[in-house]
Amino acid sequence: MFELITKRLSTASLLALTILLAPAAHAAAIDDERFLAARDAFRLGDRARFERIAPELQGYELEAYVDSWRLSAQLSDQKENIDPATVRAFLNRNDKSYVADKLRGDWLKLLGKGQRWSEFDAEFPQLVQADQELACYALQSRRARGDATVGNDALPLWFSLLEPPDPCYPVLEALITDKRVLADEVWARIRRQFEANKMAAARYTMNYLPPSQTPDGKLAETVIDRPLPWLLKLPGGTLPRMQRELAALAVQRIARNDVRQAAEQLTRLGDRLQPAERGWAWSQIAWKAAQKHMPEALDWFARAGDVSLSDEAAQWKVRAALRVQDWALVRATIEQMSPALAAQPDWTYWLGRAYRAGGRADEAAALFLRISGQPSFYGNLADDELSRPIVAPPRAAAPTREELAQAAANPGVQRALAFFRLNLRFEGTREWSWALRGMSDRELLAASELAQRAGIYDRAIAAADRTKTEHDYALRYLAPFGDQVRPAAKNQALDDAWVYGLMRQESRFITNAKSTVGASGLMQLMPATARWVAKKIGLRDYHPGQVNDTETNVLLGTSYMRLVLESLDNHPVLASAAYNAGPGRARNWRADRPLEGAIYAETIPFSETRDYVKKVMSNAVYYSALFDGKPQSLKKRLGVIPPRTGGEGREKGEELP
């Protein structure tokens, strides 16, 4: 009887509490609607509607954004002079917030555009995140103050900033005025822009050449758009510098589509080009050949001689050498890279492998030690080389109630969660990333736990990923939706660690994730692929609207993984590449002989797919360590890639989308 009375009292209390809270929830929902309406009015430039709504949002948790939109509209209105005191009052009121830093950046751009350097210089040091426009305005300001050292800081931009924003042009042009940049440097910049396919920027850079070397617009357009016909009509005999440089550029353009034709044309030009021009052109041919896994690539790199390679070309020279296991060339090429590039984990690992192959075991071990322990593809491989089994580190103590309360009280976290509640994921992600800056490991773990409890799994991972000494890999490698994923993986006879590793990389467990190319859901299925798989497995009454349903998405995604895996020698590395880039490409990227799995991954031509496969496979190692509680080896998981098959006819699985 007592239990019955208690239950009735509890039910009555709960009902009363619900009745009391209902008006507050209703009011909050109305404020959310008002905020979204104000946002729409701001984005549409409807100032009158915005001003009608804004006063109703006083005290709202995202009120600072409403105020910032009003000020942003005034900043962007060329006819309206905004009072600096009004801007400073907003910045002081919202000090250390993302929204304040964003508005400060917008204001600084207005000051820079108006060359109001004293005001700019007073405000710029307080900016936390400066983009390239503001960095160039800062250089302009220093030059206006007569700073003689500004050219030293601006010079690296000449070669790295290939498609600069408008505020950077005065900085770059000052290098020419001050004779810090001459014709050689102008041509070098043009070559870099051709390598990056920045054709409009390259044509603009040609205006900086001396008059005798400047091609007119029509000639530049012909070299870019119709390089082969132009080369074939090139007159015989000695060529002036402009024509030599343009000929090398034309060869580069041809190589993008027809490597052998480019090699034929460069051979025909012979000594009519200077060694540096000819060497650069051969490096471009070799680079494109290496991306296509052509056997001539290394011979063409050799023909480039000792010309300085761009970072992209140097990396592909190493990859071509890896494909044939020419470890001496791997070593020599990495040792000639720029220090910053050579220090990256990729090339640190492969240099270590080259040293080991050359009998320099101690030097190899020293390199592996630099990156071992890092939770990444090459950190995992370095651990394997040092015979250190990969395990999840000891789990940190769970966040205390006080730590969780402190994280929940963080204004940035509160704003981020509010944006996620409004389904404004882009804004929420920016606020979340800002809030994490400077957090200790304990604070990061508390923030991660908050996001995990709220079902915002990608932000939980983002926070847990940042810890330095105290870790919780159960948060870093979350495994949600177990009731759907585990049975689906089992039904398809798939390794659930691999399934989760792929899913983590595809969507970070955002159920309604949608890519720029139209892939949807947890497993990022393209519409055509989803339809094909649904038909293949006999899923009746399937329609595209179901693709974001968790159970359907997982069913289709794991079914596709199995179909792809079976069509590619049951090799997860090949299947991972296929999931991202298509089975045909994954199949064609194999070699004529067995290839180490890590080398296959490193030599994938598409940078997105190359990064994707590495992360999926490293993810799978950690999920397996968490699921099985046993030490893991990435090298063992990568295995050996079988050679491509010869013969006629269609290969198994060729019909897969």
C-alpha positions in Angstrom: 0.0 0.0 0.0 2.8 2.4 0.9 4.6 1.7 -2.4 1.3 2.4 -4.3 0.8 5.7 -2.5 4.4 6.7 -3.1 4.0 5.8 -6.8 0.8 7.9 -7.0 2.5 10.8 -5.3 5.5 10.6 -7.6 3.3 10.5 -10.6 1.3 13.5 -9.4 4.5 15.4 -8.6 5.8 14.7 -12.0 2.6 15.8 -13.6 2.6 19.0 -11.6 6.3 19.7 -12.5 5.5 19.1 -16.2 2.6 21.6 -15.9 4.8 24.2 -14.2 7.6 23.8 -16.8 5.4 23.8 -19.8 5.0 27.6 -20.1 8.8 28.1 -19.8 9.4 25.5 -22.5 6.8 27.2 -24.7 8.4 30.6 -24.2 11.9 29.1 -25.0 10.5 27.6 -28.2 9.0 31.0 -29.2 12.4 32.7 -28.5 14.1 30.1 -30.7 11.6 30.9 -33.5 12.3 34.6 -33.1 16.0 34.0 -33.3 15.8 32.0 -36.5 13.5 34.7 -37.9 16.0 37.4 -37.0 18.8 35.4 -38.6 16.8 35.0 -41.8 16.0 38.7 -41.9 19.7 39.5 -41.5 20.8 37.1 -44.2 18.2 38.5 -46.6 19.2 42.1 -45.8 15.7 42.9 -44.5 16.8 45.5 -41.9 13.2 46.7 -41.1 12.0 43.2 -40.2 15.2 42.5 -38.3 14.8 45.6 -36.1 11.2 44.6 -35.4 12.3 41.2 -34.1 15.6 42.1 -32.3 14.1 43.9 -29.2 12.1 40.7 -28.4 15.4 38.7 -27.9 16.8 40.7 -25.1 18.1 38.2 -22.5 18.1 35.3 -25.0 21.1 33.1 -24.7 22.3 34.0 -28.2 21.5 37.7 -27.9 25.1 38.5 -28.6 24.7 37.2 -32.2 21.6 39.4 -32.7 23.7 42.5 -31.6 26.6 41.4 -33.8 24.4 41.1 -36.9 23.1 44.6 -36.4 26.7 45.9 -36.2 27.8 43.7 -39.1 25.1 45.2 -41.3 26.3 48.7 -40.4 29.9 47.8 -41.1 29.0 46.4 -44.5 26.9 49.5 -45.4 29.3 51.8 -47.2 27.0 54.8 -46.7 26.8 54.3 -42.9 29.6 55.5 -40.6 29.6 53.3 -37.6 30.6 54.9 -34.2 33.8 53.1 -33.0 32.6 53.5 -29.4 29.5 51.3 -30.3 31.8 48.6 -31.7 34.1 48.7 -28.7 31.2 48.6 -26.3 30.0 45.4 -28.0 33.6 43.9 -27.9 34.0 44.7 -24.2 30.5 43.3 -23.4 31.3 40.0 -25.1 35.0 39.9 -24.4 36.9 36.6 -25.2 33.9 35.2 -27.2 33.9 33.9 -30.7 31.3 36.4 -31.8 33.4 39.3 -30.5 36.5 38.1 -32.3 34.5 37.6 -35.5 33.2 41.2 -35.3 36.6 42.6 -34.4 37.9 40.9 -37.6 35.2 42.5 -39.7 35.8 45.9 -38.1 39.6 45.6 -38.8 38.9 44.9 -42.4 36.9 48.1 -42.7 39.7 50.0 -41.0 42.3 48.4 -43.2 40.4 49.1 -46.4 40.2 52.8 -45.3 43.9 52.7 -44.4 43.0 54.0 -40.9 46.2 52.5 -39.6 46.4 54.0 -36.1 43.0 52.5 -35.3 43.9 49.3 -37.0 47.2 49.0 -35.0 45.4 49.6 -31.7 42.9 46.8 -32.3 44.8 44.2 -34.3 46.8 42.8 -31.3 43.6 41.8 -29.6 42.4 39.7 -32.5 42.7 35.9 -31.8 42.1 34.5 -35.3 43.5 36.6 -38.1 42.8 35.4 -41.7 45.0 36.1 -44.6 43.3 39.4 -45.5 44.0 40.8 -42.0 47.6 39.5 -42.0 48.2 41.4 -45.2 46.5 44.6 -43.9 48.9 44.3 -40.9 51.8 44.1 -43.3 50.4 47.1 -45.2 50.2 49.0 -41.9 53.8 48.2 -41.1 55.0 49.4 -44.5 53.0 52.7 -44.0 54.8 53.2 -40.7 58.2 52.8 -42.5 59.0 49.4 -41.0 62.1 48.3 -43.0 61.7 44.6 -42.0 58.2 44.1 -43.5 59.7 42.8 -46.8 61.3 39.9 -45.0 57.9 38.7 -43.7 56.2 39.4 -47.0 58.7 37.6 -49.2 57.5 34.0 -48.3 54.0 35.0 -49.4 55.3 35.5 -52.9 55.8 31.8 -53.4 53.1 30.4 -51.0 50.1 32.7 -51.6 49.1 31.6 -55.0 45.6 33.1 -55.1 45.8 36.0 -52.8 42.9 38.1 -51.5 42.8 41.7 -52.6 44.6 43.2 -49.5 47.6 41.1 -50.3 48.3 42.6 -53.7 49.8 45.9 -52.4 52.1 43.8 -50.2 53.3 41.6 -53.1 53.6 44.5 -55.5 55.8 46.3 -52.9 58.3 43.4 -53.3 58.6 44.3 -56.9 58.9 48.0 -56.3 61.6 47.4 -53.7 63.3 45.0 -56.2 63.0 42.1 -53.7 61.4 40.2 -56.6 62.9 40.1 -60.1 62.0 38.3 -63.3 63.3 34.9 -62.0 61.0 35.0 -59.0 58.0 36.1 -61.1 58.5 33.1 -63.5 58.9 30.8 -60.4 55.6 32.1 -59.0 53.9 31.5 -62.4 55.2 27.9 -62.4 53.8 27.3 -58.9 50.4 28.7 -60.0 50.4 26.4 -63.0 51.2 23.5 -60.8 48.2 24.4 -58.6 46.0 25.0 -61.6 45.5 28.7 -60.6 45.3 29.9 -64.2 43.6 33.3 -63.6 46.1 34.1 -60.9 49.0 33.0 -63.2 47.8 35.3 -66.0 47.7 38.2 -63.5 51.2 37.4 -62.3 52.5 37.7 -65.9 51.8 41.4 -65.6 54.7 41.7 -63.2 57.2 40.5 -65.8 59.6 42.9 -67.6 57.9 44.2 -70.9 60.2 42.0 -73.1 59.0 38.9 -71.3 55.3 39.7 -70.8 53.0 37.7 -73.1 49.8 39.4 -74.3 46.5 38.2 -73.1 45.7 36.2 -76.3 49.1 34.4 -76.2 48.7 33.5 -72.5 45.2 32.2 -73.1 46.5 30.0 -76.0 49.3 28.5 -73.9 46.8 27.7 -71.1 43.9 26.4 -73.2 45.5 25.1 -76.4 49.1 24.2 -75.5 49.8 21.5 -78.0 48.9 23.4 -81.2 50.9 26.4 -79.9 54.0 24.2 -79.2 53.7 22.6 -82.7 53.8 26.0 -84.3 56.7 27.3 -82.3 59.4 28.6 -84.7 62.7 26.8 -84.9 66.0 28.1 -83.7 67.0 29.9 -80.5 64.1 30.9 -78.4 63.9 34.1 -76.3 63.1 33.7 -72.6 59.4 34.4 -72.9 58.9 31.6 -75.4 61.1 29.2 -73.5 59.2 29.8 -70.3 55.9 29.5 -72.1 57.0 26.3 -73.8 57.8 24.7 -70.4 54.4 25.9 -69.1 52.7 24.4 -72.2 54.4 21.0 -71.6 53.0 21.2 -68.0 49.5 21.8 -69.3 49.7 18.9 -71.8 51.0 16.6 -69.0 47.9 17.1 -67.0 45.9 15.1 -69.6 48.5 13.2 -71.8 51.8 12.5 -70.0 53.4 10.7 -73.0 52.5 13.4 -75.4 54.1 15.9 -73.0 57.2 13.8 -72.8 57.4 13.6 -76.6 57.0 17.4 -77.0 59.7 18.1 -74.4 62.1 15.7 -76.0 61.5 17.4 -79.3 62.3 20.8 -77.8 65.6 19.4 -76.5 68.3 22.0 -75.8 66.2 24.9 -77.0 65.2 25.2 -73.3 67.6 26.2 -70.6 68.5 23.4 -68.1 66.3 24.9 -65.3 63.3 25.3 -67.6 63.7 21.8 -69.0 64.3 20.2 -65.6 61.1 21.8 -64.2 59.1 20.6 -67.2 60.4 17.0 -66.7 59.6 17.2 -63.0 56.0 18.0 -64.0 55.8 15.2 -66.4 57.2 12.8 -63.8 54.9 14.0 -61.1 51.8 13.3 -63.3 53.2 10.0 -64.4 53.8 9.0 -60.7 50.2 9.9 -59.9 49.1 7.5 -62.7 51.5 4.8 -61.4 53.3 4.8 -64.8 56.5 2.8 -64.9 58.4 5.7 -66.7 57.9 8.1 -63.8 61.2 7.5 -62.1 63.1 7.8 -65.4 61.4 11.1 -66.1 62.3 12.3 -62.5 65.9 11.4 -63.3 65.8 13.5 -66.5 64.7 16.5 -64.3 68.2 16.4 -62.9 69.0 18.4 -59.7 66.2 20.9 -60.3 64.4 21.9 -57.0 61.2 20.0 -56.8 57.9 21.5 -55.5 56.6 19.8 -52.3 53.9 18.0 -54.4 56.4 16.7 -57.0 58.9 15.6 -54.3 56.2 13.6 -52.4 55.2 11.8 -55.6 58.8 11.0 -56.4 59.0 9.2 -53.0 55.7 7.5 -53.7 56.9 6.3 -57.1 60.1 5.0 -55.5 58.0 3.2 -52.8 56.0 1.4 -55.5 59.2 -0.3 -56.7 60.9 -0.4 -53.3 63.9 1.7 -54.3 64.8 2.6 -50.8 67.9 4.5 -51.7 65.9 6.9 -53.8 63.3 7.1 -51.0 66.0 8.2 -48.6 67.7 10.6 -51.0 64.5 12.3 -52.0 63.2 12.8 -48.4 66.6 14.1 -47.3 66.3 16.8 -50.0 62.8 17.9 -49.0 62.3 21.1 -47.1 62.8 20.6 -43.4 59.1 21.3 -42.6 57.9 18.7 -45.2 60.5 16.1 -44.2 59.4 16.5 -40.5 55.8 15.4 -41.2 55.0 11.9 -39.8 54.5 10.4 -43.3 58.1 11.2 -44.4 59.6 10.6 -41.0 58.3 7.1 -41.1 59.3 6.3 -44.7 62.8 7.8 -44.1 63.1 5.5 -41.1 62.1 2.6 -43.3 64.7 3.6 -45.9 67.4 3.8 -43.2 66.4 0.4 -41.9 66.6 -1.0 -45.5 70.0 0.5 -45.8 71.3 -1.1 -42.6 71.1 2.1 -40.5 69.0 0.5 -37.8 69.8 3.0 -35.0 68.9 6.0 -37.1 65.7 4.3 -38.2 64.7 3.6 -34.6 65.4 7.3 -33.7 63.0 8.4 -36.4 60.3 5.9 -35.4 60.6 7.1 -31.8 59.7 10.7 -32.9 56.2 9.6 -34.0 55.5 6.5 -32.1 52.6 6.6 -29.7 50.7 9.2 -31.9 47.2 7.9 -32.5 47.5 8.1 -36.2 48.4 6.0 -39.2 52.1 6.6 -39.1 52.3 6.7 -35.3 50.7 3.2 -35.4 53.2 2.0 -38.0 56.1 3.4 -36.1 54.9 1.5 -33.0 54.8 -1.7 -35.2 58.4 -1.1 -36.3 59.4 -0.7 -32.7 57.5 -3.9 -31.7 55.2 -1.9 -29.5 51.7 -3.4 -29.7 49.0 -0.8 -30.0 46.6 -0.5 -27.1 44.3 2.2 -25.8 46.0 4.2 -23.1 44.8 3.9 -19.5 41.3 5.4 -19.2 41.2 8.7 -17.3 38.9 9.1 -14.3 35.4 10.0 -15.3 34.6 13.8 -15.0 33.3 14.6 -11.6 29.9 16.3 -11.0 31.8 19.6 -10.4 33.8 19.3 -13.6 30.7 18.6 -15.6 28.9 21.6 -14.0 31.8 23.8 -14.8 31.8 22.7 -18.4 28.1 23.2 -18.7 28.5 26.8 -17.3 31.1 27.7 -20.0 29.4 30.4 -22.1 30.9 29.1 -25.3 29.7 25.6 -24.6 26.2 27.0 -23.8 26.1 28.9 -27.1 27.3 25.9 -29.0 24.6 23.6 -27.5 22.0 26.2 -28.2 23.0 26.3 -31.9 22.9 22.5 -32.0 19.4 22.6 -30.5 18.4 24.9 -33.3 20.0 22.5 -35.8 22.5 25.2 -36.8 25.4 22.8 -36.9 27.9 25.1 -38.7 27.5 27.8 -36.1 27.5 25.3 -33.3 30.7 23.7 -34.5 32.5 27.1 -34.6 31.4 28.0 -31.1 32.4 24.6 -29.8 35.9 24.8 -31.3 36.3 28.3 -29.9 35.2 27.1 -26.4 37.8 24.2 -26.4 40.7 26.6 -26.9 43.1 26.4 -23.9 41.1 23.8 -22.0 43.0 21.4 -19.8 42.6 17.6 -20.3 40.1 17.4 -17.5 38.0 20.2 -19.0 38.1 18.6 -22.4 37.0 15.3 -21.0 34.1 17.0 -19.2 33.1 18.9 -22.4 33.3 15.6 -24.4 31.1 13.8 -21.9 28.5 16.7 -22.0 28.4 16.4 -25.8 28.2 12.6 -25.7 25.2 12.8 -23.3 23.5 15.3 -25.6 24.0 13.0 -28.6 26.4 15.4 -30.3 28.9 12.7 -31.1 31.1 14.6 -33.5 31.8 17.3 -30.9 32.4 14.7 -28.2 35.1 13.2 -30.4 36.5 16.6 -31.2 37.0 17.4 -27.5 38.4 14.0 -26.6 40.8 14.1 -29.5 42.6 17.1 -28.0 43.7 15.6 -24.7 47.5 15.5 -24.2 48.1 13.2 -21.2 44.8 12.1 -19.7 42.7 10.2 -22.3 39.4 8.5 -22.6 39.5 6.5 -25.9 35.9 5.3 -25.3 35.0 9.0 -25.9 37.7 9.6 -28.6 36.4 6.5 -30.4 32.8 6.5 -29.6 30.7 3.6 -30.8 27.0 4.8 -30.7 24.1 3.1 -32.3 25.3 -0.3 -31.2 21.9 -1.9 -31.4 21.8 -1.2 -35.1 25.5 -1.4 -36.1 26.7 -4.5 -34.2 23.9 -6.8 -35.6 24.2 -5.4 -39.1 28.0 -6.0 -39.1 27.5 -9.5 -37.8 24.8 -10.3 -40.4 27.2 -9.2 -43.1 30.1 -11.1 -41.5 32.1 -7.8 -41.2 34.6 -6.8 -38.6 32.6 -4.3 -36.4 35.9 -2.4 -35.6 36.3 -1.7 -39.4 32.7 -0.7 -39.7 33.0 1.7 -36.9 36.3 2.9 -38.2 34.7 3.7 -41.5 31.6 5.3 -40.0 33.7 7.5 -37.7 35.5 8.9 -40.7 32.4 9.2 -42.9 30.1 11.1 -40.6 31.4 11.3 -37.1 28.1 9.7 -36.2 25.9 12.6 -37.4 22.7 10.9 -38.5 21.6 13.6 -40.9 25.1 14.4 -42.3 25.1 15.4 -45.9 28.2 15.9 -48.0 28.7 18.5 -50.7 28.2 15.8 -53.4 25.0 14.5 -51.9 26.1 11.5 -49.8 23.8 11.1 -46.7 23.5 9.6 -43.3 25.8 7.8 -40.9 27.5 5.9 -43.7 27.4 8.7 -46.3 25.6 6.8 -49.1 25.2 8.4 -52.5 21.6 8.2 -53.8 22.5 6.0 -56.7 24.5 3.6 -54.5 21.7 3.4 -51.9 19.2 2.6 -54.6 21.5 0.0 -56.1 22.2 -1.7 -52.8 18.5 -1.7 -51.8 17.6 -3.4 -55.1 20.5 -5.9 -54.7 19.5 -7.0 -51.2 15.8 -7.0 -52.0 14.8 -4.1 -49.7 11.2 -3.6 -50.8 9.5 -0.2 -51.0 12.7 1.6 -50.5 12.6 5.4 -51.2 15.4 8.0 -51.0 13.8 9.6 -47.9 14.8 6.5 -45.9 18.5 7.0 -46.3 18.8 9.1 -43.1 16.9 6.6 -41.1 19.6 5.1 -38.9 18.6 1.4 -39.3 18.1 1.7 -43.0 21.3 3.6 -43.6 23.4 1.1 -41.6 21.7 -1.8 -43.4 22.5 -0.3 -46.8 26.0 0.8 -45.8 27.1 -2.5 -44.3 25.6 -4.4 -47.2 27.6 -2.2 -49.6 30.8 -2.8 -47.5 30.3 -6.5 -47.8 29.6 -6.4 -51.6 32.7 -4.2 -52.1 34.9 -6.4 -49.9 33.9 -9.6 -51.7 34.7 -7.9 -55.1 38.2 -6.9 -53.9 39.8 -10.0 -52.6 38.2 -9.6 -49.2 40.8 -6.9 -48.4 39.7 -4.1 -46.2 42.2 -1.6 -47.5 41.0 -2.1 -51.0 37.4 -2.0 -49.8 38.0 1.2 -47.8 39.5 2.9 -50.9 36.5 1.6 -52.9 34.0 2.9 -50.5 35.4 6.4 -51.0 36.5 6.5 -54.6 34.7 3.5 -56.3 35.7 -0.1 -56.8 37.1 0.4 -60.3 39.7 2.9 -59.0 40.6 0.9 -56.0 41.2 -2.1 -58.2 43.3 -0.1 -60.8 45.6 1.4 -58.1 47.1 -2.0 -57.4 50.5 -2.9 -58.7 51.7 -5.7 -61.0 53.1 -7.5 -58.0 52.1 -7.8 -54.3 52.3 -4.5 -52.6 52.6 -3.7 -48.9 49.3 -2.3 -47.6 50.9 0.8 -46.2 52.6 1.5 -49.6 49.3 1.0 -51.4 47.6 3.5 -49.1 50.4 6.0 -49.4 50.3 5.9 -53.2 46.6 6.4 -53.7 46.4 9.2 -56.3 43.5 11.1 -54.8 44.6 13.0 -51.7 41.1 12.8 -50.1 41.0 9.0 -50.6 44.6 8.6 -49.4 43.8 10.4 -46.2 40.5 8.6 -45.8 42.0 5.1 -46.1 44.7 5.9 -43.6 42.3 7.2 -41.0 39.7 4.4 -41.5 42.4 1.8 -40.9 43.9 3.5 -37.9 40.4 4.0 -36.5 39.8 0.3 -36.9 42.9 -0.5 -34.9 41.7 1.5 -31.9 38.1 0.2 -32.1 39.5 -3.3 -32.2 41.7 -2.6 -29.1 38.6 -1.2 -27.3 36.2 -4.0 -28.4 38.6 -6.9 -27.9 40.8 -5.6 -25.1 43.8 -7.0 -26.9 47.0 -5.4 -28.4 46.7 -4.6 -32.1 49.0 -4.2 -35.1 48.2 -1.8 -37.9 50.8 -3.4 -40.2 49.1 -6.8 -39.8 45.7 -5.3 -40.4 47.0 -3.6 -43.6 48.5 -6.8 -44.9 49.6 -7.2 -48.5 47.6 -6.0 -51.5 47.4 -8.7 -54.2 48.6 -7.7 -57.7 46.2 -6.5 -60.3 44.8 -9.3 -62.5 45.6 -9.6 -66.1 43.6 -11.2 -68.9 40.5 -10.3 -70.7 37.0 -9.7 -69.6 35.4 -7.9 -66.7 36.8 -8.5 -63.3 34.5 -9.6 -60.5 32.6 -6.8 -58.9 33.1 -4.4 -61.9 29.4 -3.6 -61.9 29.4 -2.1 -58.5 28.7 1.7 -58.4 
